């Protein structure tokens, strides 16, 4: 699988706004449209297809975010077939876009899913892509962190159950999608099969929450511990780690444990963040009360 440099194709950069991308697309689409040339030019036809793909990905927030994430991880070269992300294929459709508006209103064409143009009379017999199948997959936080292969059972279009293996990539987040190409309903008139689209849901973890590439854990300490500090022991999945809590902690402060968090788009581990909650004791012993009185006296002197 090869990832094209869609920014370079449109002549924009990764900081370009959606409006700048649309303007760049309009100019290039007009220049490379097949009807703009007297003779067929294979290179121009390929360019025309590429700018359409680039526009679709870069103007759709979710597609652009996933595209950027994969490019950060793998660059614009080829991704090996055994890579955890090699089973992901991004949906390329025109939808209600500037592309369809531009060519339907100005040039009188309509566009199918394969970037071909056709007359209305041919619509009934044209190849049609099969419908996609949507399914859900629940994973644990640890499975999202490490990546996992999961089995998923789908009801087939002719009835019965089909089972597939799904490679869930490392660092996937709740709500992201995995697309398995051509595993949906069959196409018509020689059209491509639809895809299997899997919505990934991450089960709530009893201890950790994800913030970007970091894991956050709530911890509860006494006022004394907040003042003098301590070595805090915590369980991180199957590992036991110790985090040094410094002196004079404030309520709401975060104490990081570097490299023990989730994974970012480049495959690097984030941090474990211990969120400090200073908890007052419900009861204290007589001796503790006297010590607090001594502390109060010292505070008054200071």
N, C-alpha and C positions, 0 to 999 in steps of 0.2 A: 504494500500500500504506500502511495506517495502523497505527501501533502504539498500542495502548490502554495506559492507565496501570493496570496490573494491581494495583499496590500500593494505589492510591486505591480501586479497585473493592472490594477486600477490607478496606479500612480499616486497613491496616498500613503500615509504611515499609520502606525498603531495608535497614535493620538488623534487621528482625524475624526471629526464628528460625523454623525449619520448624514447630515445635510451635505457635508463636503464629499462624502462617498457617493451620495446620490448625484451630485453635480458631475463628478468625474465619470460616473457610469453613463449618464446621458450623452456626454460628448463622445465617449468611446463606442457606445451602442450605435449611435448615428453613423460613426465613421466605418464601423466594421459590419454593419448589417448587410446580408447577402444582396439585397436589392440596391444597395448603394454602389455596387461594383458591376461593371459591364460583363466581366468574365468571372467564372468560378475560380476562387483562390483558396486552396486547402488551408494554407497558413492563416489566412484571414478568418476562414470558417472556424478553425480551432480557437483563434483568439476571441471570436464572437461568443463561442460557448464558454470560454474561460471567464470572460468578463461578466457573463450572466451568473455563473456559479459564484464568483467572487462577490458580486452584489448581494446575492441571496444570503450568503453566510455572514457578511460583514454588516448587514443592516438588520439582522435578527439577533437580538441580545443574547439569547441562550446559545445559539450556534456560534456566535463570535467568541463568547467566553470559552466554550469548549475547544474551539479551533485554536485560540491563543494558548490555552492550557496544553494542548497536545504539541503545538509547535515549540513551546518553551521546553517541553520534555524531550522531544525527538528531533527538532529542527525540521527542515523542509526536505529531508531525504526519505529513503524508504524505511518503512517500519517492518521488522521481521514478522512472518506469519504467526510465530509462536509468542509474540508480544501480547501482554494482557489486553492491550487496547486494539489489537488487530481485528477484533470482531465488531468494532464500532464503525458505523457508516452514517454520515450526517445526511439528513433529508435535504434534497435540493428540489424545491418547488417554487413556482412563481408566486402563487397566491395573489392576494390583492396588493400588488406591488407597483412601484413606478414602472417596472419593466412591462408588465401586462398593460398598464394604462397607456404607456408611450406607444407601443406597437399596435394596440387595438384602435386607439383614437387617431394616431397620425399616419399609420401605414396600413391599417385595415387587415391585420393578421391576428390570429390567435396562436397561443403557444401551448404545446403539450408538455408532459413531464420530461421528455428527452431533448428539449430545446429544438424541436422541429416545428415548422409552420405549415398550416394546412387551411384549406377553404372549408367553409361551413358544410358544403355538400359532402365532403369526405369524412365528416365527423363520425358518422354511424359506423363506418368500416375501419376507422383508424385503430391502431393498437392501443389498448388501454391497460394501464398498470392495475394489478389486483389490489384489493383493499388491504390495508395494514391490520395486523392483529395486535391489540394492546393487552399487556399483562402487568402484574405487579410482582415484585420480589422484595422480601424483607431480609435484611442482613443485620448483623451485630456491629457495634462500633469497632471491635477488634478485626472483624472480617473486612471492614472498609479500610482499616489501617494497613493490613497486610496483603489484601487482595485474596480472592478465593474463587474456586470453581464450584458453581451451584447447579443443581438439576432443577429444571422447571418443566412442569407438565401443562400442555396447552390443548384445548379442545380443537380438533381439526375441522376444516370446512365440510368434510364429508362425514362428520361424526367421529367418535373414537378419540383417544388421547394420544398426543405425540409428546415425547420427552426430549428435551434439548439440554446440552451443557452450556452454561453461560460463564464466561470469564469476567468476573467482577474486578475491575482494575484497582490498584492501590490508590488511596487518597480520594475515592469517590465520595460525594456528599449526598445527604438526604435530598430527594427530589430530582436528582439527575436521571438521565435516561440512557439506556443501552439499546442500540439498534442492531438487530441481526438481519442482514440483507437477504431478501428473496425467500423468507420463511413465513410469509403471510399468505393471503388468498391468491390463487392463480390469476394471471392476467387474461385479457380477452383479445382475440384477433392477433395473437402472437405477442401481446404486450408482456412486460416483465411482471414477475410475481410481486406481491406486496411484501412488506417487511414485518418483522416481529419487533415491536417496540416495548421495552421493559422499563417500567417506572420503578426506580430503586427507592425503597423506604428503609431508613435506619431506625432500628428499635431504640427506644429511650434507655440510656445507660443509668444505672442507679447511682453512680458516683460522678462520672465525667460528662461535660458538655463540650461541644466543639465550637471554637471561635476562630474561623479561618484555618490556619495550620496549627493552632494551639489547642491543648486540652485544658479545661478549667475544672478545678476541684474545690469545693467549699470546705474549709477547715474551721474548727471552733476551738479557741484557746482561751485560757484564763487571763485576767489582767496582769498577773505576775509573770506569766510566760511571755506576754507581749512586751514587758519591760526588760526582762533578762535574756530573752531568746532561748532557743533550744534546738536540738536536732530532731526534726519531725519525721516519723516513720510512716510510710504509706505504701499501699499495694498498687502496683501498676500492672494490670493483667496478671501474668504469672510471675512477675518480678517484684521483689521488695526493694524500695529505694529509700534513701535518707536525704532529706532536704534541710539545709541549714537555715533556720529562722533567725534573722538578725535581732539585735536589741532595739527597743523603742518602736515596735510595730504599731501602726495606726489601724483602726477599724476600716475595712474596705480595701486595704493595701493588697497588692499582688506580689507574691514571692515566686520567682521563676526557677524551674529546674530545667536547665538547658538540654535540648535534644531529646526530651522525653514526651513530646507532644504528638500531634497528628502529622500529616504529610502535605506539603504544598504542591503547586502545579509543576515544580521542577523536580519533585521526588525527594526533597529535603525534609527532615523531621523538624517540626516546630518545637515549642516548649510546653512543659507542664506548668500551669500557673496555679499556685495555691492562693485562693481568695480568702483573706483573713477576716474572720468574724470573732470579735472579742466578746466573750460571753461571761456575764456576771454570775457568780454562784448563787444558787437559790438559798443555801444555808451555809454558815461557816461555824467552825468550832469556837469554843471560848478562847482558846489560845490564838487562833487566827484573828479573832475580833480584836484582841489586845495588840496584835502586831499591826493591824490596820490602824488602830488608834495611834500607835507610835509613828506610823508613816504619815498620818494626818498632821501630827504635831511637827514633824520635820518639814512638811510642806508649808505649814504656816510660818516657820522660821525662814524658809527660803523665799 
